[in-house]
Amino acid sequence: MAGRGTGLAAALAREVRGEVRFDTGSRAAYSTDASNYRHLPIAVVCPADVADAVAAVAVCAAHDAPVVSRGGGTALAGQSCNEAVLLDWSKYVNRVESVDEATRTAVVQPGIVLDDLNAITRRHGGLIFGPKPATHTHCTIGGMIGNDSCGSTAQWSGPVSANVRRLEVLTYDGLRMWVGPTSDEEYAAIQRVPGRRADIYRRLRDLRDRYAEQIATRFPDIPRRISGYDLTSLTEERGFNLARALVGTESTCVTVLRAELALRPEPPYRAVVLLGYPDLGSAGDAVPAIVPHGPIQLEGLDDKLVRYEREQGRNLAAMPLLPPGNAWLMVELGGESADEATDRARALVADLDHTQARLITDGGQRARLQRLREVALASTSRTPGGPDTWPGWEDSAVAPNEVGAYLRELTGLLNEFGYGDASLYGHFGQGCVHTSIPFDLTDADGIAAYRRFVERAARLCVAHRGSLSGEHGDGQSRAALLSVMFGPEIVTAFEEFKAVFDPADRMNPGRIVHPRPLDADLRLGADYAPAQPPTHFRYSTDGGSFARAALRCVGVGECRRTDPRGEVMCPSYLVTREEEHSTRGRARLLFEMATGETIEDGWRSRAVHDALDLCLMCKGCRSDCPVGVDMATYKAEFLSHHYAGRVRPVDHYSLGWLPVLARAAALAPGVANAATRIPALKRLAGIDPKRTAPRFAHARIDRWLRRRPPRGSGHRGPVLLFPDTFSTAFAPGVVASAVGVLEAAGFRVVVPPRAVCCGLTWISTGQLATAKRVLRRTVDALAPFTRAGMPVVGLEPSCTATLRSDLPELFGDDQDARRLTRHTRTLAELLVERAPDFTPRLREPVEAVVQKHCHHHSVLGFDCDQRLMAAAGVRVRDLPGGCCGLAGNFGMVPEHRDVSIACAERELLPAIHAAGPSAVVLADGFSCRLQIADTGTGRRGVHLAELLNAAVRGTPLGEYPERTLGPRREA
């Protein structure tokens, strides 16, 4: 193809002001979406603005290179990956250009994320853009337009096509125009100006007239008819509306440059009715009686979904809210007042005469129920001990009065093919049924069965007056089946419709019309045979396979949220907006590395290294990713092999071996501290000279503790205080405070007879063989204590999390290692669990900005800390979400400085700057405290142990509490 030549690359680089990427890593990151398909793009372009995108398309046209626009990259049918020049609008072209409260409209750019858009429009009289897919935190308006997205609230708002006023579009050959409803007068005016625009309008009207009978009879009249091109929008009855006709065309006809959207006021009050049923078909049968009540949402879910989420420990707080049953309907109703919403909910229950209904008005409970439903795709994709499931027939839709019967027959078809583990759920109020199915896509017979199933399912759906797609579009997975739904004449009309805009078939070719086979170009396929190299970690939830771990990501894209809302994932994406620096992008590269087709140099790959480089190893994805991708572990594994037998970066020696250097520094701490202040020595050590190095303590407190006689009653028994390097070498005040608190609580504090270490610094730099040797010594040294049942108390969250999460993955079934993991507790956990009546209280209540450590969030939990703070009189003024950005050695090297500081500036630093001088800044993590001290805040973080010790001692805090809580030597 001409578009693959060096001329295209040179022309794009010359004409495009944004980013143009032909490198292997970028192309691999975009090689798939959330579908079953894989297509390596020719190049990735991140245009700087709308005009830049126009320039990029012009260059592609001059070089005959196909083009595809991409939104959030969460398409399930394969329409957002192709062997084409891929335009990613989300990084730069993401503005809301105007909001008109009077006309209830907004003009937006394609890359704006739905939740970001609604956060802006709500300021204008509470207006929002109504459709709300489950991916609302990260899906883009451009992607929603491409798919004609719906989501749960389409029951109230209608799909995207019903909420688009006008579109500014660009054809492949360079025509740029605004389109929308077209009156006869407007059509005549267009025809008076000869040219490409007039030709498009004339040919579309001619197409409409020639296929009028088929358009009137072959398009089912149902709420969710997303498949095919919406030729009904070209009829006179619907205003010859080109904007609506182009919504849902999946980038196959035009490039959308801007959209004028219709806004609507959001119902200010909500109530949810939960209805239990003996089976899913019975739940479907109840839908027609509920729809006339005008719900905002009418969602269905089955017992398999609830069971899978329970087995994964997800949304457990929502499950007791469900009434008895094996299937449920969640009906949300709105009102202008709380009473109105509640009255409408009660009227529904009375009308149905349902004896097991539950009414939910509490906002927190409603949010938990919504989350239970929104994570269904991810929760059913990777089930514990069950088969992997895949899209392919994941969003069929029928008439609402056909839902019950369709569900019964679809369940029978699934069972016939041996796919009975598939959960069924969805937007039942509009007849849309979602499912992920355990297709075997790695075996020729399994792939043939997949094809037979979807062909049978398509005929079943059409028999119920349905649409092959009710939300996700056709892409590659359903396009070849469109003749089953529409017949050959309408499929020919679709081909003509596309040719009006794109006669050369350069816009996202192979999608909707002239489709690629639905069983071709599979991400897996009958030849899927990834490398299975030996590894250091066990990957116990992935069958011991690194390749299986690399396949864990299903493309949901929650790592691309622009507002994590109290969660952590993914800090590098939040500040770079780069797909390659999201958890999903990295997982894609690891998958490509495992298969060896695009990335052929395995563990030595520079492309994979560069993608992993900005991973802060915060472990946020371990808890926040709905399928539990653990990129910190994957990065450590990769680095261990990447640098095997090679010289490492200098900081891997200076910071990776910090525990050894700290013990050496204890011999002459003054000399060591003086040396760490010399910029030239910092540079030699690979450390950012702008960073203030932490100060070594004048004496190691663990040695003092071994000599110190025990104090206090000790009536609660002994506890082993784990002497981590960071606390003992740099923050002895934290250790002393913890000892004071534990003894006041009635514990006898003991420390190991010799220095021990969790191996964290070696793990984070990928020196896993050394880390295992260090951990082996630690496990052996602590075995006498853990065998005696003694709890082990960790003060540094990252070290404590290492013992809780990394240790069992490195040591497997080693019994002493497992005991150490089981017995390891944070200070807060120990006090809450074993000393619940110990509730020291500060002399005066104090406000606090609390920086929850990433590993508290992802591994350890933070509830016990919050309970202790509340009991002590700490009022949490602000609980910033996200990573502090220092993250151990990450933020200490010069090449990471900008990202490190940008992470802190997102939430942590603004919260500190907004706090008054009497507020305490609470940060248990050593890295967090170092970042706070080193970023010009004028404040220092304190550890929970120090605050509790002040409560025990009755110490008044006053302004700048950190000054009262003792001198700090961390920076």
N, C-alpha and C positions, 0 to 999 in steps of 0.2 A: 504494500500500500504506500502511496506517495507520502501520506501523512506521517509515516514512521521515520522519514529521513532526517538528517541533521539540519536540513533547511527549515523544517518546522520548529525545531528547538531554537535555532538562531533567530527566526522571525518572532517567535513568542517572547524570547528574551529581549528583543529590541523594541517591540511594540507594547508590551504589557508592563505596567508600573508595579503591579503586585508581584506575587511569588510564582515562579515557574519551576516545576520540578520534574526532572526526568530520571532522578536517581532511583536505585532499586528499592531502598527503604521506603520512600514516599509511595511509590507505586504499590508495593506490597501491602502497606497499611490500608490502602483503598481497594484492595483486590476483591473484597466481598462486602456484603452488607449483613443483614440478619437473615438472609435467605440460604438456600441450599447451593447457591451458585458461586463460581469464582471466575473473574475475568480481570486480568492484569491490565490496568489502564495504560494508554500510550504515555500520558503525562498527567500531572495534577497542577491545576492553576488555581491560585487563591487571588481573585481580582481585588484591586484596591478599592474600587467603587463600581457603580453601574457602567460608566463610560469605559472603564477598563475591561469589563466583561464583554462589552460590545466589540472592543478591539480584539480581544482573544478569539471571539467567534469569527471575526473577519479573517484573522490569520488562518484559522482552521479551514475556513471555506477556500482560501487561496491555495491551501495544500491538500484539499480533499480529505481532511481528517475528520472523523465523526466526533460528535460532541454529546456529552451527557451532563446535566446539572444534578447536583447532589445536595440534599438538605442535611438532616441529622444522620443519614446513613443507616437508618433502622428499617429499611424496606424489607419485607418478608417474601416478596415474589421475585426479587432479582433485578428490579428496574433501576437501582442506583449503583450498579456496577456494570461495567462494559469495557470492551476493548476500544476505548475512545479517549479523547482529551476530556478529563473530568474537571468540571468547575465546582469548587467548594466555596459556596457563598458565605458560610457561617462565620469565618474569621473576621472579615472586614465589612461586608455589605449587609449590615444588620441593624440599620437605623429605622426608627419610626420617624417619618418625615413630617407628618402632620396629623393632628387629631381635631376633628370638627364636632364639638359636642352638639351643636344645633342640628346638623344633618346625621349625626351618629355614624360617622365614617372616619376611617384612618387610612393614610397612604403609607405603605411600609415597603421595605426592601426584602428580598427573598430570604436573607440569612437571619432575620430576627427570630429568636426563640419564642414560642407561644407564651410561656409564663412571663418572659420579659416584656412582651407586648402588652399583656393584660395588666402587669404591674403599672405600666405607664397609662393605659387607657382608664384604669379605675380611678385615677385622679380627676377624670373628667366626668363627673356625675355618676360614678359607679358603673361605667360602661365596660363591656368586655367583648372579645371575639368568642362566640359561643362554643364551637366544636372543641372538644377536649379529649384527645387521645391519651392513652395511658402513659405515653412518652412526653407529656406536656412540659416536663421540666427541661427538655433538651431537643424536642423536634422543632423544625423551622417552618415558617409559614410557606416558604417555597416548596419544601417537601410535602406539606399538607395540600398545597394546591396541585402538585403533581399527582398525588394519590386520590384526591377528593376525600380527604380524611374525615372521620366522623367522631369516634370516641363515645364515651358513655353519655355525654350531655347532648349529643345529636338528637336524642329523644325529644329534647326541648328546643334546640336551636336549628336542627337540620344539619346536613353535611356542609363541608366547605363551599361546595358549589352554590348552595342557597344563601351564602353569606359573603359572596364576592360581588362587588358592584362593577368594577372594571379591572382590566389588566393592561399593563404596558408590556408588549411582547416584541421579540426580535426573531425574524425568520433567518434561516441559515444563509440565505443569499443577501441579507443585510437590510430588509425592510423593518423599520421600527415604527410601531403604531400603538395607540390605545384602542382597546376593543371592549365592547359591552353590548347592551341591548341596542338594536338597530331598527328604528322606525322606517316606514316606507320613504318618508321625506329624507332621512339621513342616508338611506341606501341610494336614493336618486342623486343626492349631492356627491356621494362617493363616486358614482359612475360617471359624473360629469368631468372627473379628473382622470384621464386615462393613465394606466400604469399598473404596477404590481398589486397595489392595494385594491383597486377596482376589480382587477382580475380575480383576486382571492374571494371577494364578496360575491361576484357574479357566479363563479364556479361553485361556491358553497350553496347558493340559492338554487342553482341548477341541480346539484346533487340532492338537495332536500326534495325538490319537486319530483325528480325521477324515482326516488325511493320512498315516496310519501306513504304508499300503502304498507310497505314493510315496516317503516318507522312506526306507523300507527298500531301495528299488530305484534311485532316481535320484541318490543321492549316491555318487560313486565312492570306493572304499576305497583311497585313496592317501595318502602322507605329507603332501602339500602341497595339500589341498583348501581354498583360501582364498576362492574365489568364493561369493557368495550369503550367506544367513544360515545358521548352523549349526543347523538344526532337529534334527539327530541328537542334540544335547546335551539335548534335551527328553525323550528316550526313557527308559524305566525302566532299561534296561541302562546308561545313562550317568548315572543319578542325578538326572534332571530338574534339570540344572545350569544355572541361569539366568546365572550368571557366564560360563560357557563359551559359552553361546548369545549373549551380548551382546558378547563379544570378537569383533572383526572387523566390527562393525556401522557403523563409520565415522561415528560421531556422528549417525546417522540415527534412533536410537531413544531414547537417554538421554544425559545428561551424566554422565561418570564423575568422581566426586569424590575417591575414594581407591581403592587396590587393595591387597589382601593377596596377596603373591606367594610362591610356593614357591621356595626356594633349594636349591642343591645344591653339594657340594664340587667344586672345580675340579681336574681332573687335574694334579698338580704337575709332571709331566714329559711331554714331548712328543717325537715323532719324526715326520718327514715323509718319505713315499715319493713320488718324482716318477716318473711313467710316461709315456713318449713313444709316440705312435701315428701311423700314416701319414695318418689323416684323423679327423675328428670323430666320424663314425659308428662307427668302430672303437673309439674311446675310450668311446663310449656303450655299446657291446656288452660292454665289460669291467666295467661297473658292477655287475651282479648278483653276480658272483663276489667283489667287494670288500666289499659291504655286510655279509655275515655276519661279517666281521672286527671289526665294531663301531667304525668310525672316528669321531673327533670331527668331522671335516670330510671331505667328498669332493667336491672342486671340479674343474670342467672348464674348459678355455680353449682357444681356437683360435689359429692362426698369425696371423690378422688382428689380434687384440688385441695380441699381442706386437709385431707390426710397427708398429702405431699408437703404442704406448708408446715403442718405439725411436725412431721418427721425431720424437717430442716430447721425447726425452731423459729420459724418466721411467723410474725403476726399472732403470737399466742394470746395476746391480750384481747384480740378481737373474737376469738373462737367461742368463749363462753357466752357471747352475745347472741349467737345463733340459736334459734329455737330448735326443738327436736325435729329430726328429719334426715333424709339422705340427699336432698336437693333443696335449694333455697332461691328465693327471689328477694332482691334488695330494691326497694322502691323508694326513691327520694322525691319528696314534694316540697314546693317552695311557697312562700307567702310574703306579704309586705310586713307582717308582724309574726312574732313567735306563736301567738295564738292562732293566727290564720293557718300557718303551716301545720300546726298540731291538729287543728280542726279538720283540715283536709286529709291528714293521715288517718284520723279516727273515722272519718266518713268512708274512706277506702276499706278499712277493716270491717266496718259495719256492713258495707255493701257485699263484701266477699263472704261474710259470716265465717271467718277463719278463726278457729279456736286456738291456734298455736302462734298467732301473730305477736310480734314484739315491736313496740314503738320506741325509737331512739331519737332523742332531741339533743343530747349532750354533744357538743362540737368535737371533743376529743374522741369519743366513741365513734362518731360518724367518720372521722378521719381514719381511724384504725380499720374500720370496715372497708372504706374506700381503698386503703392500701392493700388489704387482703385480696381485693379483686384486681388491683392494678399490677401486682407482681405475678399474676397468674402465668404469663408466658414464661418468665424465667423459672418460676417454681416448678413448672411441669416439664421444662426442657431437660433438666439434669436432676433426676430424682434419686435419693439414697438407695443404693442397691437395685435400682430399676434400670431399664434400658434408656438410652438417650432418645429423645424425641425431636421431631423436625417439623418445620412448616411444609406446606405443599397442598394442604386442604384445610387451611387454618381460619378462613373467614367467610364461609359461604353464608348466604342470607336468603330467607324465604319470606313470604307474607306472614305477618304476626299471627294470623289465625291458623297458620299451618305449622307453627313451631313445635307443638307437642308431637304431632305425627312425624314430622321430619326428624326430631330427636330420637324417636323410637327406631325409625328405620336406619338412621345413620349409626346408632349404637349397634344394631344388628349387623350392619355392613362391617363395622370395625371388628366386631367379634368374629365374623366369618373369615376375615383376613388375618386373625391373630393379633390384632392391634387393640385388644380390650383394655390395656393399661392406660389408654389415652383418656385424659380428662376433657369434659365438655363444659363450656361456660360461655359467657358472652353477653351481648346487648339484646336480650331476648325481647324487649319491648319493640324492637325494630326487626326482629327475626334473624339477627346476626349471631352465628354460632362460631366460637373460637375453639381451636384444639391444636395440640402438637402431638404428632403421631409417631410411634416407634418404627418408622421405616428403617429397613436395613439398606443403607446407601453405600455400603462397601462391598457388596456382593452382586454379581450379575443377576442371580435369581431374585434377590431382594429388590433390586432396582426395577426389574420387570414387574414384580408384585406391586411396587409403588405406582408404576404407570397404570396397571390394571385397576388398582383401587381408585385413583383419581378419575379415571374414565368412568368407572361405575358410579362414583360419587357425583360426578357432573350430571349424569343422566338422572340420578335420584333427585338432585337439587332442582333441575329444570322441571321434573314431574310435579314438584311442589311450587311451581311458579316462582322459581328462585333465581338468584344471581350467583355466578361462580365466586365473585368477590363482593363482600358487603362492606369492605373497609380498606383492605391492603393493596388493592389493584391487581392487575393481571401479570405484569412483568413477563418473565420467562416461564413461570410455573403454571399459568392458566391460559396464556394467549393461544396456545395450540388447541384449546378446548372451546374456544369462543363459537365455533360453528355449531357445537352441541346446543348452546344457549340461543344463538341468534339465527342460525341457518346460513347457508353459503352466500345468499344475496347480500345480507347485511354485512358479512365479513368482507365482501367485495367493496361495499360502500365505505367500510372503515379504511380499506386500502386507498380508495380514491380520496377520502377526507385527508389522510396523511399527505398524499401526493400534492394536494393543493398547497400545503405549506412547505413541504420537504420532498420535492420530486426526486432528488438524488438519494433519498434514504440515508441521510447522514446524521439525523437526530436520533440518538439512542436506538440504533438499528437492532432488529431482532426482538423487539418488545411490542406487544399488542398485535401488530400486523407483520406479515412475513416472519413469523416467530421462529426462534431457535427451538429445537425439541425440548420438551420439559424435562427429559432425563439426560440431556447433554450438559457439558460444562459444569458438572457437579463439583462442589468443593472437595468431596470425598471421592466417590466413584469406585468402580470395580478394581482399579489399579492402586487404590490408596494403600500405601505400605510405608508409613513413616519410620524414620530411624528410632531405635529404642536403645539409646546409649545408657551405660551405667551412670548412676547419679549418687549424690551424697544424701539428699533428702529422700524420704520414703514415698511421698505422694500417696499417702494411705487412702485418701478419698478418690484417687484416680487409678486404682489398681496397680500402684507402683510404677506408673508410666508417665514420664515427662511429656511424651507426645500427647497422651490423653489429657494432661493438665493444660497443654497448649491449645487443645481443642475445646476447653471448657467454656470459653467466651461464646455466647450465642448472638452477640451483636446488638443487644438491647440498648446499649449506649448510655446507661445511667452515669457512667464516668465522664460524660460530656455535659453534665448539668452546669449551668452558669451560676446557679445559686444552690450550694449544697445544703442549706437549711439545717445547720447544726451537725451535718455529717462531714466527713473528711475527704472522701474520694472526689476528684483526683487533683491534688494541689498543683501539679505541673501543668495539667490541661487548663485549670482555672486561670493561670497567669499567661500561658502561651497561646491558648485556643488552637493548639495544633493536634490534629488527629494522631500523629505519630507519638505524641507525648500524652496520650490518654491511655487508660488501661486497655481499652479495646484495640487501639492502634498497636500497642506493644504485643498484645496477644496475637494479633494478625501476623506480625513479623516472626514471632516464635513458631506459629503454625507453619509459615513458609519455610522456616529453617528446618523444622522437623521433617517436612516432606521433601526438601532438598531440590525442588524444581526451579524456583526463582532465586532463592538464597542457597547457593551451592557449597559455601565454605563452612557450614555448620557452626560449631562453637566459636570458630575464629572470625565469624562475620563482623565486619565493621558496621554494617547497616544496623544489625541487631544491637550491637554495643551502643551506637549513637542513640537509638530509640530508648534504650534502657538508661542512658546516662542521666536524664533528668528525673528518673524515678527516685523519690525521696525515701523509699522503703518505709513509708509511714504505716503500711499495712491497712490503710483505709479501705482498699478494695476487698480485703479479706472479710470485712463485715458489711460494707455498703454495696458491693457488687451483688446483684441478686442471684448470681450463680457461684459466688464465692471464689472468684479468681484471686490468687494470692501472688501479686506481682513482686512483692519484696522477696519471697522465697525463690521465684523464678529468676530474679536478677542475681541473687547470691549464687544460685546454681550456675547460671551462665558465666558470671565473672570467674568462678573457680576453674572452669574449663577453658575459658577464653585466655586466661593468663597462665595456664599450666605450662611450666617449663620456660616462661618468658619473664622479662623484666617488667615489673608492675609500675604504675604511677607512684611517684614519690610519697604521696599522702597515704597510700596503702601501707607503707612502712612506718611513717611517722605517726599517723592516727590509727591505723589498723593495729599497731603494736603498742598502743597507748598504755594498756595495763602494765606491760613490762617497763616502759619508759617511766611511768609514774612511780613504780617501786624504786627505780634507779634514782629518780629525782628526789625521793625522800631522804637520800643520803646527803644531799646538799640543796635543799629547796631554794635558798636564796640565789645560788648560782643559776639554777634551772629557770627561775622566774626572770632573772636578768636576761638570760639568753633568749627567752621567748618574746622579749620586747624588741629585739633587733630585727628590723625589716628584712635584711639580707638573709638572716638565718631562717626566717619564716619562708621566704621564697625558696630557699634550698630544701626546706621540708615540705614544699608543695602547699603551704598554707597562705591564704589571702593576707597580704601585708596590711590591708585595711581592717582586718579583724583583730580584736583585742583577745589575746590568748588567755585562757583561764589561768589563775594563779594556783600553784601547788601550795597545799597547806604546810605549815612549818613542821608539823609532825603528823604521822598517820594515826588516826584515832582508833583503828582496829587493834593496833599494838597496845595502846593504852587500855582498851576495854579488856584485853586478855589478862592484864595485870590487876584491873580494878575489881575489888570485892563486890559481890552482888548486894543490892539494896532493895528495900521494900519488903512487903510480906511474901511475895511470890506465891500467894495462895491459889492463883489460877494456873500455876505450873510453868514450866520453862518454855521459852520460844527462842528459836535460833535467828539472830539478826544477820541477814545476808550482807556482807561488807562489800558492796559493789565498788568498782574503781572510782566512779565519778563522785560518789558521796564521801568515800574515805580520803581520796587524794585531793579533792577540791572543795568539798562542802562539809567539813567535820561538824559544823553547827547543826546541820540537818540530822546527822547521826546522833549527836548528843541529845537533841530535842526528842528524837524517837525513843531513845533509851529512857529519858525522863517520863515520857507519856506511858510507855509500856510498864515501867515499874510502878507508876502511880495507879495504873489499871490493875495491878496485882500480878503481873507476870515476872518471872525470873529470866533476865536477858542473858543469853550466852552467845558467843561468837565462835566460829570455827577455829581450831587450833593453829591453822596456817592460812595464808592468803588463798582465796579462791576467786574464780571469775566465771561469768556466764558465757564468755566467748563472743559477746555481741560485736565488738569492733572487728574481729576477724570474720564474723558472718557477714557483716554489712559491706566488707570489702572483698567478699568472695574467697577468703582464705579458709576454706571449709575443712581441709585436712587438719590445719592447725587448730581451728575452732573445736573440732571433735577431740583432739588430744587435750586441750584445755578443759573442755567439759567433762572428759573422762576422769581427769584428776579431781574436778569439783564434785562429780557424782560420788566418787569413791570416798572423798574426804567427808562428805555430808551423810553418807550411808548410815553410819552408826546413829545419827540423830533422827533421820527419817524412818529407819527401821523401828525406832522407839516411839514413833508416832508424833514426834515433835514438829509443830508448825514452823515453817520457814518464812520470815517476814522480809519482803523486799521493799526498799525505799525508792529506788529509781525505776520508774515504770517500764522503760525499755529493757532493762535487765530482768525485771520480774516477768515481763511478757516473753522474753527469750526462754526462760525456764518453763513457762506454761505452754508455749506454742512450738518453738523451734527444737527444743530438747527432745520431745517425743518423736518428732519427724526425723531427727538425726540418729536417735538411738533405738527406735522401734520398740521391741518388746523387752528391752533390758529392764528388769524389775526395779533396780535401784533408781534408774532414771525416771521410771513411771511413778515411783513413790515421791521423788523430789517434785515432779510436776504436780502431783495431787496435793502435796502438803504446802506448796508455795502460795502465799497470800500477800496481798497488799496490806499496809498498816490499817487502812480503813476496814477492809474485809475482816481482818483478825479481830478488831475491836467490836465491830457489829455482831459478828458471829459468836465470839467467845467471851465478850464482856459487854453484853447489851445494856447492863445497868450503869456502865461507866459513861457519864455524860458531862464532861467538863464544860463550863460555860464561861465565855469571856466576860470581863467586868462590865463592858458596854457593848451593845451590838455594833457590828461593823459591816460596812458594805464591801463587796469583793468583786473584782473582775477575775474570773476563773478561767485559766487556760487549761482545758482538759487535754491531757497528753493523747496523742494519736493512738498509742497502744492501750490507754484506758478505754478509748472508744472502740477499738477493733478487737481487743483480746481480753482485757481485764474486767471491763465494766466500771461504771462510775456511780452507781446508785448508793453504795455504802459511803462513799466520800460525801455525797450530797446530804445523806442522813446525818452524818457527823457534823457537817458544817451547819445545818439547820439547828441541831441540838446545841451547838456551841454559840449560837447567836450570830452566825454569819448570814447576811442577806446578800444573795447573789445578784449583783447589779447587772452583770453582763456575763454570759457564758458563750464566748466566741466559738464559732465552729471552725474547723479546718486546722491545717498544720501550721506550726509557728514558722516553718521554713528552714530552720537550721538543721534539724534531723541528723544529729551525729556529725559525721565527717562531711555530709553533703554540703552544707552551707559554709564550711570552713575553707573551701578551695576557691581560688579566684574565678574560675570559669563558671561557677554556680552562683556567684554573689547576686547577680541581678534577679534571678529566679527566687533565690532564698529571701531576699528583702521584699520582693513583690508578694510572696506568700504571706509574710507577716503584715504587710500593708493592707491586705484584703479585709481582715477583721480584727486581728489581735491588737495591732498598734492603734487603730482608731478607738477601740474600746478603752485602751489605757489612757490615751490622750483625753478622752471624754470624762474619765474618772476624776473625782476630787482628790485632794491630798490626803484625806482621812480614809480613803478606800484602800484596802489591801489588794495587792496583785498576787494571786495564788497560782503557782505553777510548780507542780511536783517534778516535772522533767528538767534535768540539768540543761539540756539543749534549749528548752524553752526559756529558762531563766537567763541563759547566756545571750540568747537572741534579744530578750527584753532589755538587758543591760547594754547591749552593743548597737542599739538602733536609735539612740538619741531620745529615748523616752524620759530620761531623768529618774526612772523608777527601777526598782529591783524586785524580782519575783521572790516569793517565799514559799516554802514547802508546807503542806498540811501539818506535818509533824511539828514545825515551829509554831504554827498558829495554835494547835492543840496544847502544846507545852506552855504557851502564854496563858491559855485558859486554866491549866492545872496550877500554874504559879500565881495566878491572879494579877498578871502584869498588865498595866494600862497601856494602850497602844498610842492613842493620839494621832497627830498628823504624821504622814509618811511612816506607817507602822514598821516597814522593813528596817528602819533605823533602830527601833526599840528591840526588834527581835534578834539583834546581834549583828556584829560586823560580817560583811560578806567578802569572801576572797575568790569568788568565781570569775571576776573580770576586773 
